[in-house]
Amino acid sequence: MKATEIEVGGRYIVRVSKRLTVVEVLAIRSVYSGRRTGHGGRDRRVYDCRNLVTRRAIVVKSAQRFRAVADILVMEAILAGDASDIARILGKLTRETK
């Protein structure tokens, strides 16, 4: 997803350590990623999230990890751990967006 599509309070499917899970975005921060040598840098967006499966707080450092907005069917499949439903639903999502 693009960084402009991600909103605070939204629930999204995110790739976290080689698995797809549902997270809720708690905050979007700007972090300066410049070098100490003074050659410049830029502000980057960092997403503070809560993993809804494990209830842990995580930090997503790239908008590329966000796959899609999580609707009720996707959230139920991920929370139940049914990988075939997740693949089927995500396959539909990618075909619809093309």
C-alpha angles and dihedrals in degrees: 000000000000121000091241091059095059116092134186111259094024124127117226142174107248134182106238117176096334094315134096115236140160119254135180116221110233100176143352115219135184114228124189110233100186128140125253092233092072098246091131134254141194142243116263130197117243122189120215106206142170118227104228093203098053098018090228124140112243136179118224110200099188135047088216090076090064110092107179145326109285113237124188096271093052094046092051092049094049094044089049091048095232103153095186092058091047092052092046094049094045090048089056091048094053093046092050094050095051 
